[in-house]
Amino acid sequence: MVNTVVRARNREDVTIDAALVRQLLDSQFPEAKALPVGAHFEGRDCIVWRLGDQWAMRMPLHQQAAAKQTTETAWMAHIGKAWPFAAPVPVRVGRPSADFPWAWTVVPWINGTPAHVSPLDRLGVAQLGAALRALHVPAPAEAPRHPTRSLSLLKRSDRVSERLEALASASASSSWRLNAKAAARVFHDGAITPRPAASWTHLDLHPGNVLTDDGELAGIIDWSESAAGDPAADLGQALVLVGQDGWDALTIGYGPIDARTFARARAEGVYLALSFAAEMKGPRAAAGWAGLEALGVAHRTR
């Protein structure tokens, strides 16, 4: 059993360790008593503990993360039951308690490597397209909405303007150059394009959430941002992930994408890539700049 201690951010009185994981499982799901608690992996919002070889326990680290759990805890078991791709669809949902103040889930463990470490090959990109097609079914009126990414592009334009200005200035001392006017134009063209009724969307397809296995799609993880939205949001994020050269393979799996959807997808790609590139360092920043380059609005100087 791993004894590493993690303190949940914004809740210094909550200590997340293997003992707590064991206690929660034994009190709420005693059928899991035989599953050993293994290694853990901490992200920005959640910590995931291995449970034996096939399962994992996913726990929010702070209140903001807990507030984004609706799709995972209330909807995924329904919408994900027929998905033709691997995803951590909950098999148990734990209740908040005196020991841990938020809901938590038991999910299948998915073996794979993040796409920024081992990229998708052409077949894998087509598989990602097929996965998104299966995901993008109409969302009911009561489906959760993301506070920003479910909004129309026009309602996010102020945020893009701020990011463009900040990144254009910051990139002066980096190995990248941003064509802010071209990026603004791509975003504007998509923002003024009408969008369809909302579908289920992932909304966070950065390379760390797409897992690969020898180039093929192993699974899509971290559905905490998932909500009703524009399918073009996922397609734009996928475009950042696979690059312009991968777009044809993506459409082989996804199916025909009309000009309006493509315009919105490029705008969504700019929106995501700008937020990643603004981090300046690390794999997300690298993915952001690569995405801006794929969209034709940035280039490397050295």
Secondary structure by P-SEA (a helix, b strand, c coil): cccccccccccccccccaaaaaaaaaacccccccccccbbbbcccbbbbbccccbbbbbbccaaaaaacccccccccccccccccccccccccccccccccbbbbbbbbbbccccccccccaaaaaaaaaaaaaaccccccccccccccccccccaaaaaaaaaaaaaaaacccccccaaaaaaaaaaaaaacccccccccccccccccbbbccccccccccccccccccaaaaaaaaaaaccccaaaaaaaaaccccaaaaaaaaaaaaaaaaaaaaacccaaaaaaaaaaaaaccccccc
